[in-house]
Amino acid sequence: MVQPQPLYVGEHVRTVVPIAELPAGMHGIVRAIFPLCDFYDVFFSEGIGLRIVHRSALEHLRLAQDGTMAGSTEVRPAPGVGRER
């Protein structure tokens, strides 16, 4: 059986099966990791808050590149900053 890739703090995830009051498809952000038992503390918005979820119930969400500099390490000044008058 193939083990799923580990998740990391700050990654966006989605539930793949219903869990208690969480329907499948809920989006959340990993806040803590319990690696020995493969559980993750995930923050879900919409008033749900933090829930401990097993890795098998989560999938990594790949966010679309929308033309912003997501993932870039290049630093650019804000518009108008550093311009002489």
Secondary structure, DSSP 8 states (H G I E B T S, - for coil): --------TT-EEEESS-BTTB-TT-EEEEEEEETTTTEEEEEETTTTEEEEEEGGGEEE------SS-TT-------TTTT---
